[in-house]
Amino acid sequence: TDVNDNKPVFRDCDSYRPEVEENSPNAEPVITVRAHDEDKGENGRVRYSIVQQPNQKGTKFTVDPATGVVRTNKVFDRESPE
């Protein structure tokens, strides 16, 4: 009976301090993001995703849709152009 009239809110963004070490293994956890939605039931369930920009080649990170765990999707090398 709840109307989906609230948007998810990331309350802790100011405390996020993600870091990725150079040459860390692929799929290394970076950060867990959390959002809260005031709606009830299914309308209040938050699903996470990363939106790829039109000019972007591949994704450097993935996010678990249910848990919000962000992981690397490549091995980062400072000398690499991508």
HELIX and SHEET records of a PDB file:
HELIX    1   1 CYS A   13  SER A   15  5                                   3    
HELIX    2   2 GLY A   41  GLY A   44  5                                   4    
SHEET    1   A 3 PRO A  29  THR A  32  0                                        
SHEET    2   A 3 VAL A  69  THR A  72 -1                                        
SHEET    3   A 3 PHE A  61  VAL A  63 -1                                        
END                                                                             
